[in-house]
Amino acid sequence: MSWRTSTTFRASRRFTSSSTASIKLIMAAAPSKDAIVTWIKKKIGPGIYNITTLDEAERVLTSETKVVLGYLNSLVGSESEVLADASRLEDDVNFYQTTNPDVAKIFHLDSKVNRPALVMVKKETEKISYFADGKFDKSTIADFVFSNKLPLVTIFTRENAPSVFESPIKNQLLLFAVSNDSEKLLPVFEEAAKSFKGKLIFVYVQMDNEDVGKPVSEYFGITGEAPKVLAYTGNDDAKKHILDGELTLDKIKTFGEDFLEGKLKPFFKSDPIPETNDGDVKIVVGNNFDEIVLDESKDVLLEIYAPWCGHCQAFEPTYNKLAKHLRGVDSIVIAKMDGTTNEHHRAKSDGFPTILFFPAGNKSFDPINVDVDRTVVALYKFLKKNASIPFKIQKPTSAPKTEKPTSEPKAESSDIKESHESSSDKDVKDEL
């Protein structure tokens, strides 16, 4: 699963599938008091407010966490209208305007700058962001505010989770570190973030925070206390990439650039590859998924399960019997993967168990979701119909029997002892 753009996240092992697109952390992510006040002002007010005195300027800078100031030629007219229109596109940032040079100075603007000029002031490490090299129109101003309103690095907490999940910027770089390492690493991470404003969200996850950091670290497969940087696409594909080695400024910046250019190899949670894998049901983990499941020469049936799942436990004997029947068919692979400790972007599951079929010669396409009765006969019929490589079970030959012609036939095995509704079912059972 991956984080979902929602303000409520519930930790539940029911949803630990690696591709359900949601990390369910219980987060009381209610909007802050300031956010509610700003939203109401935008909906019922003019969208932009005048600052004409130094006292007003000081009050705004003291009371608000982030503001935008337009230094205009006039408080009425086209410039003011453009700024007001841009303001309505940003619910969580208050916009102000002034023509007073002294007010502009308090907001860190040169009083002699060409007008209209624009600045964003935040109570963050990066306090000042100047609007430059852009046309003074609604969309350009809105893009400037959007790119600069977040802190360089968002510290992941219950309160600010919505700023991560609800952002239109889906690509994220996450720093996982324990609190003792943050003092050294956060300044480096913040410096790297300056090069990616508007392109990537930089997030710090405190791994030793039991409430939030630990569940998030476990979800992403980050173990131990060594700091790591992880790139995450944040969309339906939910691809992850790990930065190996020392976390220097140059390495983080190069990693971010390669991430945006699609040059990185995906990282998947994975159990160790089994030393032997000779059973009727092959064991798939994240690191051998490509080798087994995406083998173009094989038709592969894959069960994604969870060890604690009662439905999975009830289905296991049936799955094992199917695999036993098909053990002599070289073109068919019956496989299973623990979806709580392994993942792959081609193995998407909305619950357990999920059964996927990957036809031979068609591995570049999405797998087929197997939606049939969970019986040996039904699954066998599915494979006969959908396998790219035709097959038939070859029953072992045996010496001629001397039984009388009138003797009764032996009963069928329990897994295929079902009513003979149709001749096709009988043919399948006979073949099994």
Secondary structure, 3 states (H helix, E strand, C coil): CCCCCCCCCCCCHHHCCCCCCCCCCCCCCCCCHHHHHHHHHHHHCCCCEECCCHHHHHHHHHHCCEEEEEECCCCCCHHHHHHHHHHCCCCCCEEEEECCHHHHHHCCCCCCCCCCEEEEEECCCCCEEECCCCCCCHHHHHHHHHHHCCCCCEECCCCCHHHHHCCCCCCEEEEEECHHHHHHHHHHHHHHHHHHCCCCEEEEEECCCCCCHHHHHHHHCCCCCCCEEEEECCCCCCCEEEECCCCCHHHHHHHHHHHHCCCCCCCCCCCCCCCCCCCCCEECCHHHHHHHCCCCCCEEEEEEECCCCHHHHHHHHHHHHHHHHCCCCCCEEEEEEECCCCCCCCCCCCCCCEEEEECCCCCCCCCEECCCCCCHHHHHHHHHHHCCCCCCCCCCCCCCCCCCCCCCCCCCCHHHCCCCCCHHHHHHHHHC
